[in-house]
């Protein structure tokens, strides 16, 4: 008879032959799921170590993390007046 799991799994993406699976990275835990079954499961975030629900976006990551830990790439804000002032100071 197997023991009842007493922890929240910390999923990591891995390959099993040609298939993508998510296995628990906690030492001694043999748990693993296919990528189709892991959406909606609770996992520990690799960045903040807090539990979160796996999403379609998180299954694309090798080490899934929660939405608040996702750093969004934004375009830099360009201050044209500051650039103009800088160029004027260089010319003088």
N, C-alpha and C positions, 0 to 999 in steps of 0.2 A: 504494500500500500504506500502511495506517495504522500509526502508531507504537504500540508497546505502552505501556499506561498505567504510569506509574512512581509513582503516588501513591494514597493512600486517598481516596476521594471524600468530600466534605463536603456532604451532601445538604441541600437547602432545598426546602420545599414550594412549588409554583407551580401556576397554572392554565394550561391550554392549551385554549382554547375552553371547553367544558363539562367537560373532564376534569381531574382532579388528577394531577399528575406530581411527581416528585422529580428535581431537576437538581443537578448538581455546582456548588458556588459558587466553586470555585477558578478563577481567571482563565485563560481559554484552554481549559478543558476542556468539550467539547461533550456529555458524557455525561448522559443522562437516562433515567428509568424510570417506568413507571406505578406507582401506589400498590400495586397487587396484587403486583407483582414485587419491591418493595423490602424486604419483610419478610425478615429473615435476612441481608441484605447488611451489609457492614461500612461504617461511616461514622465520620467524625470528629465528636466531641461539640462542640457550639457553646459549651459552658461551660468544660470542662476541657481541650479539645483532644486528648483521648485517643480511640483507636479503640474502637468498641462495635458490637454487632450490633443492627440496627434491629428493633424489636418492633411489635406491633399498637398499643401505647400511644404509641410514639414517632412513628408516622406521622400521628397527630392533631395534632402540633405543627408550627408553621411552620418553626422551626429546631430540629430534633430534638437531644435530649441524652440522655445515658446515665442509668441508674437511680440511681446514687449522686448525681448532680447534681440529681435531682428533689427539690424541697422539698415535703414533705407538709404540708398544712394540718391542724393539730391544734387541738382545743378547748383554750382556756386553763384552767389548773388554778386553781380557786377555793379559797382558804383562808378558810373561814368564820370561824375563830377570829380571824384577822388583821383581817378586816372588822369583826367585833364590837368588837375592841379599838380600832380606829380610830374607830368611831362613838362609843364611850364617851368617848374622849379629846376628841372634838369637843364633846360635850354638857357636859363639865366646864369 
